[in-house]
Amino acid sequence: MSRIAPQPGILDIELYVGGKSSVEGVSDVVKLSSNENPYGTSDVVKAAHAKTAVNLHRYPKTDHADLRAAIADVHGLDADRIICGVGSDEVLQFVAQAYAGVGDEIVYPEHGFSMYPILARMVGAKPIAVPERERTVDVDAILAACTKKTKIVFLANPANPTGTMIGGNEVARLADGLPKGAILVHDGAYTEYVEGFDGGAALVEARDNVVMTRTFSKVYGLGGLRVGWGYAPKEIIDVLNRIRQPFNLSPIQMSLAEAAVRDQAWVKKCRTENTRLRAWLAEALAELGVPSDTSTANFILARFVDQDEAEACDDYLKTQGIIVRRTTGYGLPNCLRITVGDEAGCRRVAHAIGQFKDGAR
């Protein structure tokens, strides 16, 4: 009997594990494990949602024209160079499917987003994890790891789960130093939390080998809706659209995302609160002997003495109804990633970690 086998690399994939959302036996839970916007989405988006039900029987437009036009208008981009996907994850997948395959290599920082090696194996390419320097991307190390087999370099900037970020000059140096034919994917899921940052748009417009991705899942508060987008040279967008499912986004997704991107006042409000509470939480934990690197996202990476202490703290937080994210799978076993919640959530997690540290003495 012949054996039905999947493509090479598929069975090597370790399934992505999302942040937990409940604790058995605990009802008053604060979820700080998935980097969600604690304020949800804006009233403008909620109003738009109420208007979408009348067209649920209609197929969506296949060109995402209205949403692409809104994104282009708000960010000053060329709508013809924008592609929309089911979260930015799908756009990342399009790039991997279109530009890498068996025998190729996909390079990414060692503590990078856990979907990167999954995407590499999905298309049969070899994932290459590159060491960072003090939990920050090392451009020289990435360039040294690239070979003629390198087709894609994934770079989250700001990075997840570290929260660290490299400057535009370093990103440009990385793009310019890649082997001929390789693409730099600038994953900007947390772009909106950095005031004045374009997420890599200028890099895209100045080069033919850079793709920028963005999402509506973070600051816009639409994680449950799953909408993302990418910006790239027109010839790359034309390729990606050839493998995109024509009806990948529903009318609801497109309508609400359009309302969200046009409500930049909400973005500013959420960014301001996140900046304030992120600084407060980082300082409060540092005073307890739990340091973190300067974060530019909506979370902090709290560092403990070792893996045992980090896991013990996580276990204690669960008893207090607080859910954070272990980062062992990211190569950071002594850390916990803590989403910046609202003020009550931040104070609650800081107080609980203080209680844990007191009990451990």
C-alpha atoms as a printed R data frame, in Angstrom:
    type eleno elety resid chain resno       x      y      z
1   ATOM     1    CA   MET     A     1   0.000  0.000  0.000
2   ATOM     2    CA   SER     A     2   1.386  3.406 -0.941
3   ATOM     3    CA   ARG     A     3   1.856  5.935  1.817
4   ATOM     4    CA   ILE     A     4   0.234  9.336  1.383
5   ATOM     5    CA   ALA     A     5   2.854 11.828  2.503
6   ATOM     6    CA   PRO     A     6   2.782 15.628  2.884
7   ATOM     7    CA   GLN     A     7   5.283 17.935  1.246
8   ATOM     8    CA   PRO     A     8   8.804 18.082  2.759
9   ATOM     9    CA   GLY     A     9   8.956 20.204  5.902
10  ATOM    10    CA   ILE     A    10   5.271 19.995  6.846
11  ATOM    11    CA   LEU     A    11   5.739 17.329  9.516
12  ATOM    12    CA   ASP     A    12   8.590 19.368 11.019
13  ATOM    13    CA   ILE     A    13   6.230 22.226 11.847
14  ATOM    14    CA   GLU     A    14   5.554 22.812 15.520
15  ATOM    15    CA   LEU     A    15   2.025 24.120 15.848
16  ATOM    16    CA   TYR     A    16   1.641 27.779 16.759
17  ATOM    17    CA   VAL     A    17   0.358 28.218 20.297
18  ATOM    18    CA   GLY     A    18  -1.638 31.355 21.018
19  ATOM    19    CA   GLY     A    19  -1.844 33.127 24.344
20  ATOM    20    CA   LYS     A    20  -4.170 31.532 26.887
21  ATOM    21    CA   SER     A    21  -7.406 33.330 27.679
22  ATOM    22    CA   SER     A    22  -8.733 31.515 30.751
23  ATOM    23    CA   VAL     A    23  -7.651 29.977 34.042
24  ATOM    24    CA   GLU     A    24  -9.539 26.977 35.365
25  ATOM    25    CA   GLY     A    25 -11.447 27.862 38.498
26  ATOM    26    CA   VAL     A    26 -10.829 31.603 38.205
27  ATOM    27    CA   SER     A    27 -13.540 33.952 36.925
28  ATOM    28    CA   ASP     A    28 -12.047 37.434 37.330
29  ATOM    29    CA   VAL     A    29  -9.283 37.046 34.761
30  ATOM    30    CA   VAL     A    30  -6.981 39.714 33.339
31  ATOM    31    CA   LYS     A    31  -5.625 38.539 30.001
32  ATOM    32    CA   LEU     A    32  -2.196 40.017 29.284
33  ATOM    33    CA   SER     A    33  -0.899 37.248 27.026
34  ATOM    34    CA   SER     A    34  -1.795 38.206 23.449
35  ATOM    35    CA   ASN     A    35  -0.843 41.883 23.075
36  ATOM    36    CA   GLU     A    36  -4.442 42.936 22.536
37  ATOM    37    CA   ASN     A    37  -5.626 46.523 22.851
38  ATOM    38    CA   PRO     A    38  -7.264 46.675 26.314
39  ATOM    39    CA   TYR     A    39  -9.536 49.488 25.117
40  ATOM    40    CA   GLY     A    40 -10.959 47.448 22.267
41  ATOM    41    CA   THR     A    41 -11.979 49.205 19.099
42  ATOM    42    CA   SER     A    42 -13.431 52.684 18.616
43  ATOM    43    CA   ASP     A    43 -17.063 53.769 18.612
44  ATOM    44    CA   VAL     A    44 -16.662 54.640 14.933
45  ATOM    45    CA   VAL     A    45 -15.893 50.999 14.155
46  ATOM    46    CA   LYS     A    46 -18.730 49.750 16.354
47  ATOM    47    CA   ALA     A    47 -21.140 51.997 14.444
48  ATOM    48    CA   ALA     A    48 -19.820 50.645 11.144
49  ATOM    49    CA   HIS     A    49 -20.371 47.103 12.380
50  ATOM    50    CA   ALA     A    50 -24.050 47.793 12.957
51  ATOM    51    CA   LYS     A    51 -24.477 48.731  9.300
52  ATOM    52    CA   THR     A    52 -22.893 45.646  7.759
53  ATOM    53    CA   ALA     A    53 -25.583 43.052  8.444
54  ATOM    54    CA   VAL     A    54 -27.734 44.059  5.471
55  ATOM    55    CA   ASN     A    55 -25.169 42.766  2.978
56  ATOM    56    CA   LEU     A    56 -24.203 39.434  4.514
57  ATOM    57    CA   HIS     A    57 -25.734 37.569  1.565
58  ATOM    58    CA   ARG     A    58 -23.470 39.354 -0.921
59  ATOM    59    CA   TYR     A    59 -20.062 38.166 -2.020
60  ATOM    60    CA   PRO     A    60 -17.294 40.632 -1.171
61  ATOM    61    CA   LYS     A    61 -15.377 42.627 -3.744
62  ATOM    62    CA   THR     A    62 -12.276 40.768 -4.799
63  ATOM    63    CA   ASP     A    63 -10.021 43.808 -5.228
64  ATOM    64    CA   HIS     A    64 -10.400 45.341 -1.713
65  ATOM    65    CA   ALA     A    65 -10.461 48.686 -3.527
66  ATOM    66    CA   ASP     A    66 -12.207 50.766 -0.852
67  ATOM    67    CA   LEU     A    67 -10.027 49.467  1.980
68  ATOM    68    CA   ARG     A    68  -6.836 49.880 -0.030
69  ATOM    69    CA   ALA     A    69  -7.867 53.426 -0.924
70  ATOM    70    CA   ALA     A    70  -8.501 54.251  2.746
71  ATOM    71    CA   ILE     A    71  -5.138 52.851  3.822
72  ATOM    72    CA   ALA     A    72  -3.411 54.747  1.026
73  ATOM    73    CA   ASP     A    73  -5.198 57.982  1.897
74  ATOM    74    CA   VAL     A    74  -4.377 57.826  5.605
75  ATOM    75    CA   HIS     A    75  -0.734 56.804  5.170
76  ATOM    76    CA   GLY     A    76   0.096 58.633  1.948
77  ATOM    77    CA   LEU     A    77   0.748 55.473 -0.056
78  ATOM    78    CA   ASP     A    78   0.011 54.147 -3.535
79  ATOM    79    CA   ALA     A    79  -3.158 52.025 -3.352
80  ATOM    80    CA   ASP     A    80  -1.988 49.897 -6.285
81  ATOM    81    CA   ARG     A    81   0.944 48.707 -4.188
82  ATOM    82    CA   ILE     A    82  -1.204 47.518 -1.261
83  ATOM    83    CA   ILE     A    83  -2.454 43.980 -0.702
84  ATOM    84    CA   CYS     A    84  -4.875 42.939  2.038
85  ATOM    85    CA   GLY     A    85  -4.969 39.655  3.884
86  ATOM    86    CA   VAL     A    86  -6.474 37.686  6.736
87  ATOM    87    CA   GLY     A    87  -4.243 39.345  9.281
88  ATOM    88    CA   SER     A    88  -0.707 40.302  8.324
89  ATOM    89    CA   ASP     A    89   0.084 36.593  8.834
90  ATOM    90    CA   GLU     A    90  -1.575 35.803  5.510
91  ATOM    91    CA   VAL     A    91   0.474 38.434  3.711
92  ATOM    92    CA   LEU     A    92   3.639 36.925  5.217
93  ATOM    93    CA   GLN     A    93   2.448 33.557  3.961
94  ATOM    94    CA   PHE     A    94   1.884 34.941  0.463
95  ATOM    95    CA   VAL     A    95   5.495 36.127  0.346
96  ATOM    96    CA   ALA     A    96   6.835 32.759  1.508
97  ATOM    97    CA   GLN     A    97   4.668 30.848 -0.965
98  ATOM    98    CA   ALA     A    98   5.589 33.092 -3.880
99  ATOM    99    CA   TYR     A    99   9.317 33.524 -3.328
100 ATOM   100    CA   ALA     A   100  10.724 30.521 -1.428
101 ATOM   101    CA   GLY     A   101  10.653 26.760 -1.823
102 ATOM   102    CA   VAL     A   102  12.542 23.511 -1.400
103 ATOM   103    CA   GLY     A   103  16.292 24.107 -1.173
104 ATOM   104    CA   ASP     A   104  15.920 27.783 -0.288
105 ATOM   105    CA   GLU     A   105  16.586 29.472  3.059
106 ATOM   106    CA   ILE     A   106  14.479 31.915  5.078
107 ATOM   107    CA   VAL     A   107  16.426 33.946  7.641
108 ATOM   108    CA   TYR     A   108  15.056 35.577 10.794
109 ATOM   109    CA   PRO     A   109  16.311 36.772 14.223
110 ATOM   110    CA   GLU     A   110  16.535 34.044 16.860
111 ATOM   111    CA   HIS     A   111  13.842 35.579 19.064
112 ATOM   112    CA   GLY     A   112  11.641 36.482 16.101
113 ATOM   113    CA   PHE     A   113   7.907 35.881 15.698
114 ATOM   114    CA   SER     A   114   7.264 32.136 15.935
115 ATOM   115    CA   MET     A   115   5.391 32.070 12.618
116 ATOM   116    CA   TYR     A   116   8.619 32.674 10.673
117 ATOM   117    CA   PRO     A   117  10.036 29.138 10.935
118 ATOM   118    CA   ILE     A   118   6.544 27.746 10.393
119 ATOM   119    CA   LEU     A   119   6.237 29.674  7.131
120 ATOM   120    CA   ALA     A   120   9.655 28.463  6.008
121 ATOM   121    CA   ARG     A   121   8.811 24.811  6.619
122 ATOM   122    CA   MET     A   122   5.382 25.288  5.048
123 ATOM   123    CA   VAL     A   123   7.018 25.913  1.681
124 ATOM   124    CA   GLY     A   124   9.851 23.419  2.147
125 ATOM   125    CA   ALA     A   125  12.531 26.048  2.793
126 ATOM   126    CA   LYS     A   126  15.116 25.842  5.570
127 ATOM   127    CA   PRO     A   127  14.572 28.231  8.491
128 ATOM   128    CA   ILE     A   128  17.770 29.969  9.632
129 ATOM   129    CA   ALA     A   129  17.650 31.588 13.081
130 ATOM   130    CA   VAL     A   130  20.308 34.259 13.621
131 ATOM   131    CA   PRO     A   131  21.624 35.236 17.082
132 ATOM   132    CA   GLU     A   132  20.629 38.619 18.460
133 ATOM   133    CA   ARG     A   133  22.726 40.937 20.578
134 ATOM   134    CA   GLU     A   134  21.187 41.532 24.000
135 ATOM   135    CA   ARG     A   135  17.720 40.692 22.629
136 ATOM   136    CA   THR     A   136  18.115 43.205 19.805
137 ATOM   137    CA   VAL     A   137  18.427 42.412 16.095
138 ATOM   138    CA   ASP     A   138  22.042 42.219 14.920
139 ATOM   139    CA   VAL     A   139  22.161 43.351 11.291
140 ATOM   140    CA   ASP     A   140  25.752 42.221 10.789
141 ATOM   141    CA   ALA     A   141  24.886 38.738 12.028
142 ATOM   142    CA   ILE     A   142  21.906 38.513  9.670
143 ATOM   143    CA   LEU     A   143  23.980 39.597  6.684
144 ATOM   144    CA   ALA     A   144  26.675 37.082  7.607
145 ATOM   145    CA   ALA     A   145  24.062 34.314  7.723
146 ATOM   146    CA   CYS     A   146  22.737 35.071  4.247
147 ATOM   147    CA   THR     A   147  23.866 32.913  1.332
148 ATOM   148    CA   LYS     A   148  22.940 32.511 -2.306
149 ATOM   149    CA   LYS     A   149  20.139 30.250 -1.042
150 ATOM   150    CA   THR     A   150  18.575 33.064  1.002
151 ATOM   151    CA   LYS     A   151  15.268 34.170 -0.500
152 ATOM   152    CA   ILE     A   152  13.547 35.972  2.387
153 ATOM   153    CA   VAL     A   153  14.632 37.745  5.566
154 ATOM   154    CA   PHE     A   154  11.828 38.295  8.082
155 ATOM   155    CA   LEU     A   155  12.299 41.221 10.463
156 ATOM   156    CA   ALA     A   156   9.724 42.279 13.054
157 ATOM   157    CA   ASN     A   157  10.439 45.894 13.982
158 ATOM   158    CA   PRO     A   158   9.403 46.614 16.751
159 ATOM   159    CA   ALA     A   159  10.171 43.016 17.601
160 ATOM   160    CA   ASN     A   160   7.947 40.443 19.232
161 ATOM   161    CA   PRO     A   161   8.458 39.236 21.968
162 ATOM   162    CA   THR     A   162  11.363 41.488 22.966
163 ATOM   163    CA   GLY     A   163   9.797 44.886 22.218
164 ATOM   164    CA   THR     A   164  13.159 46.176 21.004
165 ATOM   165    CA   MET     A   165  13.644 48.062 17.753
166 ATOM   166    CA   ILE     A   166  16.424 48.983 15.348
167 ATOM   167    CA   GLY     A   167  16.608 52.324 13.543
168 ATOM   168    CA   GLY     A   168  15.850 53.118  9.942
169 ATOM   169    CA   ASN     A   169  19.503 53.376  8.939
170 ATOM   170    CA   GLU     A   170  20.151 49.853 10.202
171 ATOM   171    CA   VAL     A   171  17.108 48.477  8.402
172 ATOM   172    CA   ALA     A   172  18.222 50.206  5.192
173 ATOM   173    CA   ARG     A   173  21.722 48.734  5.609
174 ATOM   174    CA   LEU     A   174  20.152 45.297  5.961
175 ATOM   175    CA   ALA     A   175  18.032 45.720  2.836
176 ATOM   176    CA   ASP     A   176  20.968 47.002  0.809
177 ATOM   177    CA   GLY     A   177  23.246 44.181  1.950
178 ATOM   178    CA   LEU     A   178  20.997 41.257  1.048
179 ATOM   179    CA   PRO     A   179  21.994 38.837 -1.699
180 ATOM   180    CA   LYS     A   180  20.619 39.590 -5.141
181 ATOM   181    CA   GLY     A   181  17.077 38.291 -5.465
182 ATOM   182    CA   ALA     A   182  16.367 38.165 -1.721
183 ATOM   183    CA   ILE     A   183  13.465 40.043 -0.126
184 ATOM   184    CA   LEU     A   184  13.417 41.842  3.221
185 ATOM   185    CA   VAL     A   185  10.009 41.593  4.870
186 ATOM   186    CA   HIS     A   186   9.613 44.398  7.418
187 ATOM   187    CA   ASP     A   187   6.913 43.104  9.763
188 ATOM   188    CA   GLY     A   188   5.380 46.197 11.330
189 ATOM   189    CA   ALA     A   189   2.594 44.744 13.471
190 ATOM   190    CA   TYR     A   190   3.426 47.190 16.274
191 ATOM   191    CA   THR     A   191   4.203 50.220 14.101
192 ATOM   192    CA   GLU     A   192   1.382 52.367 15.455
193 ATOM   193    CA   TYR     A   193   2.838 52.263 18.959
194 ATOM   194    CA   VAL     A   194   5.860 54.243 17.772
195 ATOM   195    CA   GLU     A   195   4.842 57.849 17.184
196 ATOM   196    CA   GLY     A   196   5.918 59.191 13.798
197 ATOM   197    CA   PHE     A   197   7.132 55.812 12.515
198 ATOM   198    CA   ASP     A   198   6.137 54.848  8.956
199 ATOM   199    CA   GLY     A   199   6.624 51.120  9.500
200 ATOM   200    CA   GLY     A   200   9.077 50.829  6.633
201 ATOM   201    CA   ALA     A   201   7.009 52.520  3.923
202 ATOM   202    CA   ALA     A   202   9.855 54.795  2.823
203 ATOM   203    CA   LEU     A   203  12.147 51.774  2.526
204 ATOM   204    CA   VAL     A   204   9.640 50.115  0.220
205 ATOM   205    CA   GLU     A   205   9.374 53.167 -1.998
206 ATOM   206    CA   ALA     A   206  13.141 53.565 -2.301
207 ATOM   207    CA   ARG     A   207  13.973 49.919 -3.046
208 ATOM   208    CA   ASP     A   208  12.749 46.964 -5.068
209 ATOM   209    CA   ASN     A   209  13.457 44.282 -2.441
210 ATOM   210    CA   VAL     A   210  11.441 45.378  0.608
211 ATOM   211    CA   VAL     A   211   7.923 44.352  1.634
212 ATOM   212    CA   MET     A   212   6.176 46.027  4.580
213 ATOM   213    CA   THR     A   213   3.361 44.320  6.491
214 ATOM   214    CA   ARG     A   214   0.913 45.861  8.949
215 ATOM   215    CA   THR     A   215  -2.098 44.680 10.939
216 ATOM   216    CA   PHE     A   216  -5.425 45.828 12.357
217 ATOM   217    CA   SER     A   217  -5.105 43.338 15.230
218 ATOM   218    CA   LYS     A   218  -3.138 45.471 17.675
219 ATOM   219    CA   VAL     A   219  -3.755 49.190 18.189
220 ATOM   220    CA   TYR     A   220  -6.988 49.143 16.161
221 ATOM   221    CA   GLY     A   221  -8.438 46.502 18.491
222 ATOM   222    CA   LEU     A   222  -9.600 44.176 15.694
223 ATOM   223    CA   GLY     A   223  -7.683 41.005 16.573
224 ATOM   224    CA   GLY     A   224 -10.841 38.911 16.318
225 ATOM   225    CA   LEU     A   225 -11.630 40.250 12.859
226 ATOM   226    CA   ARG     A   226  -8.328 39.200 11.215
227 ATOM   227    CA   VAL     A   227  -7.322 41.920  8.765
228 ATOM   228    CA   GLY     A   228  -3.815 42.904  7.712
229 ATOM   229    CA   TRP     A   229  -2.094 44.456  4.745
230 ATOM   230    CA   GLY     A   230   1.176 44.711  2.921
231 ATOM   231    CA   TYR     A   231   2.955 47.372  0.882
232 ATOM   232    CA   ALA     A   232   5.526 46.454 -1.741
233 ATOM   233    CA   PRO     A   233   6.819 47.226 -5.214
234 ATOM   234    CA   LYS     A   234   4.026 46.835 -7.763
235 ATOM   235    CA   GLU     A   235   5.608 43.813 -9.430
236 ATOM   236    CA   ILE     A   236   5.724 41.967 -6.095
237 ATOM   237    CA   ILE     A   237   2.101 42.899 -5.320
238 ATOM   238    CA   ASP     A   238   1.081 41.561 -8.740
239 ATOM   239    CA   VAL     A   239   2.745 38.249 -7.901
240 ATOM   240    CA   LEU     A   240   1.158 38.007 -4.449
241 ATOM   241    CA   ASN     A   241  -2.305 38.707 -5.840
242 ATOM   242    CA   ARG     A   242  -1.940 35.691 -8.118
243 ATOM   243    CA   ILE     A   243  -1.905 33.340 -5.124
244 ATOM   244    CA   ARG     A   244  -4.358 35.276 -2.948
245 ATOM   245    CA   GLN     A   245  -7.798 33.735 -2.658
246 ATOM   246    CA   PRO     A   246 -10.189 36.181 -4.398
247 ATOM   247    CA   PHE     A   247 -12.654 36.265 -1.499
248 ATOM   248    CA   ASN     A   248 -10.148 36.185  1.370
249 ATOM   249    CA   LEU     A   249 -11.784 39.127  3.174
250 ATOM   250    CA   SER     A   250 -15.498 39.476  3.925
251 ATOM   251    CA   PRO     A   251 -17.501 42.713  3.533
252 ATOM   252    CA   ILE     A   252 -17.549 42.999  7.335
253 ATOM   253    CA   GLN     A   253 -13.774 42.752  7.586
254 ATOM   254    CA   MET     A   254 -13.210 45.346  4.890
255 ATOM   255    CA   SER     A   255 -15.867 47.786  6.105
256 ATOM   256    CA   LEU     A   256 -14.713 47.738  9.724
257 ATOM   257    CA   ALA     A   257 -11.034 47.945  8.825
258 ATOM   258    CA   GLU     A   258 -11.752 50.959  6.617
259 ATOM   259    CA   ALA     A   259 -13.601 52.682  9.472
260 ATOM   260    CA   ALA     A   260 -10.750 51.828 11.850
261 ATOM   261    CA   VAL     A   261  -7.918 53.176  9.704
262 ATOM   262    CA   ARG     A   262  -9.764 56.454  9.176
263 ATOM   263    CA   ASP     A   263 -10.198 56.918 12.941
264 ATOM   264    CA   GLN     A   264  -6.654 58.046 13.693
265 ATOM   265    CA   ALA     A   265  -7.829 59.926 16.780
266 ATOM   266    CA   TRP     A   266  -8.448 56.520 18.379
267 ATOM   267    CA   VAL     A   267  -4.986 55.353 17.395
268 ATOM   268    CA   LYS     A   268  -3.428 58.416 18.990
269 ATOM   269    CA   LYS     A   269  -5.431 57.980 22.187
270 ATOM   270    CA   CYS     A   270  -4.480 54.312 22.536
271 ATOM   271    CA   ARG     A   271  -0.820 55.000 21.729
272 ATOM   272    CA   THR     A   272  -0.663 57.757 24.349
273 ATOM   273    CA   GLU     A   273  -2.146 55.558 27.063
274 ATOM   274    CA   ASN     A   274   0.070 52.637 26.089
275 ATOM   275    CA   THR     A   275   3.198 54.806 26.249
276 ATOM   276    CA   ARG     A   276   2.271 56.117 29.695
277 ATOM   277    CA   LEU     A   277   1.367 52.759 31.214
278 ATOM   278    CA   ARG     A   278   4.241 50.888 29.540
279 ATOM   279    CA   ALA     A   279   6.718 53.213 31.228
280 ATOM   280    CA   TRP     A   280   4.909 52.891 34.554
281 ATOM   281    CA   LEU     A   281   4.801 49.099 34.406
282 ATOM   282    CA   ALA     A   282   8.443 48.748 33.374
283 ATOM   283    CA   GLU     A   283   9.549 51.021 36.224
284 ATOM   284    CA   ALA     A   284   7.316 49.286 38.771
285 ATOM   285    CA   LEU     A   285   8.711 45.871 37.865
286 ATOM   286    CA   ALA     A   286  12.298 47.152 37.793
287 ATOM   287    CA   GLU     A   287  11.848 48.333 41.379
288 ATOM   288    CA   LEU     A   288  10.855 44.761 42.243
289 ATOM   289    CA   GLY     A   289  14.050 43.398 40.686
290 ATOM   290    CA   VAL     A   290  12.417 42.394 37.390
291 ATOM   291    CA   PRO     A   291  14.139 44.345 34.591
292 ATOM   292    CA   SER     A   292  13.099 44.697 30.962
293 ATOM   293    CA   ASP     A   293  14.567 46.230 27.830
294 ATOM   294    CA   THR     A   294  13.126 49.492 26.559
295 ATOM   295    CA   SER     A   295   9.989 48.425 24.719
296 ATOM   296    CA   THR     A   296   8.524 50.221 21.704
297 ATOM   297    CA   ALA     A   297   5.443 47.999 21.486
298 ATOM   298    CA   ASN     A   298   2.395 47.314 23.668
299 ATOM   299    CA   PHE     A   299   4.100 44.815 25.933
300 ATOM   300    CA   ILE     A   300   7.234 44.400 27.993
301 ATOM   301    CA   LEU     A   301   9.523 41.392 28.251
302 ATOM   302    CA   ALA     A   302  10.064 40.892 31.980
303 ATOM   303    CA   ARG     A   303  13.338 39.126 32.814
304 ATOM   304    CA   PHE     A   304  13.694 36.862 35.842
305 ATOM   305    CA   VAL     A   305  16.729 35.230 37.433
306 ATOM   306    CA   ASP     A   306  16.217 31.963 35.586
307 ATOM   307    CA   GLN     A   307  13.580 29.753 33.972
308 ATOM   308    CA   ASP     A   308  12.464 28.305 37.306
309 ATOM   309    CA   GLU     A   309  11.682 31.746 38.716
310 ATOM   310    CA   ALA     A   310   9.883 32.851 35.548
311 ATOM   311    CA   GLU     A   311   7.697 29.756 35.507
312 ATOM   312    CA   ALA     A   312   7.024 29.968 39.231
313 ATOM   313    CA   CYS     A   313   5.935 33.580 38.818
314 ATOM   314    CA   ASP     A   314   3.675 32.628 35.909
315 ATOM   315    CA   ASP     A   315   2.104 29.879 38.012
316 ATOM   316    CA   TYR     A   316   1.501 32.339 40.846
317 ATOM   317    CA   LEU     A   317  -0.012 34.934 38.514
318 ATOM   318    CA   LYS     A   318  -2.491 32.346 37.277
319 ATOM   319    CA   THR     A   319  -3.686 31.771 40.838
320 ATOM   320    CA   GLN     A   320  -4.376 35.517 40.942
321 ATOM   321    CA   GLY     A   321  -6.320 35.404 37.699
322 ATOM   322    CA   ILE     A   322  -3.582 37.035 35.616
323 ATOM   323    CA   ILE     A   323  -2.525 35.486 32.313
324 ATOM   324    CA   VAL     A   324   0.815 36.429 30.752
325 ATOM   325    CA   ARG     A   325   2.912 34.665 28.109
326 ATOM   326    CA   ARG     A   326   5.847 32.328 28.687
327 ATOM   327    CA   THR     A   327   8.535 32.827 26.058
328 ATOM   328    CA   THR     A   328  10.465 29.564 26.249
329 ATOM   329    CA   GLY     A   329   9.409 28.827 22.688
330 ATOM   330    CA   TYR     A   330  11.100 32.059 21.621
331 ATOM   331    CA   GLY     A   331  14.389 31.024 23.193
332 ATOM   332    CA   LEU     A   332  13.800 33.215 26.249
333 ATOM   333    CA   PRO     A   333  12.982 30.747 29.053
334 ATOM   334    CA   ASN     A   334  13.772 33.194 31.859
335 ATOM   335    CA   CYS     A   335  11.251 35.768 30.625
336 ATOM   336    CA   LEU     A   336   7.537 36.487 30.631
337 ATOM   337    CA   ARG     A   337   5.912 38.704 28.021
338 ATOM   338    CA   ILE     A   338   3.347 40.981 29.638
339 ATOM   339    CA   THR     A   339   0.867 42.967 27.568
340 ATOM   340    CA   VAL     A   340   0.381 46.570 28.663
341 ATOM   341    CA   GLY     A   341  -3.224 46.528 29.806
342 ATOM   342    CA   ASP     A   342  -5.363 49.357 31.074
343 ATOM   343    CA   GLU     A   343  -4.359 51.084 34.305
344 ATOM   344    CA   ALA     A   344  -6.187 48.609 36.524
345 ATOM   345    CA   GLY     A   345  -4.620 45.669 34.721
346 ATOM   346    CA   CYS     A   346  -1.116 47.105 34.949
347 ATOM   347    CA   ARG     A   347  -1.449 47.831 38.647
348 ATOM   348    CA   ARG     A   348  -2.880 44.397 39.299
349 ATOM   349    CA   VAL     A   349  -0.043 42.521 37.572
350 ATOM   350    CA   ALA     A   350   2.631 44.697 39.215
351 ATOM   351    CA   HIS     A   351   1.077 44.116 42.643
352 ATOM   352    CA   ALA     A   352   0.890 40.370 42.063
353 ATOM   353    CA   ILE     A   353   4.523 40.130 40.935
354 ATOM   354    CA   GLY     A   354   5.454 42.096 44.039
355 ATOM   355    CA   GLN     A   355   3.619 39.571 46.175
356 ATOM   356    CA   PHE     A   356   5.378 36.729 44.376
357 ATOM   357    CA   LYS     A   357   8.795 38.275 44.922
358 ATOM   358    CA   ASP     A   358   8.046 38.858 48.620
359 ATOM   359    CA   GLY     A   359   6.944 35.253 49.018
360 ATOM   360    CA   ALA     A   360  10.053 33.972 47.276
361 ATOM   361    CA   ARG     A   361  12.403 35.748 49.685
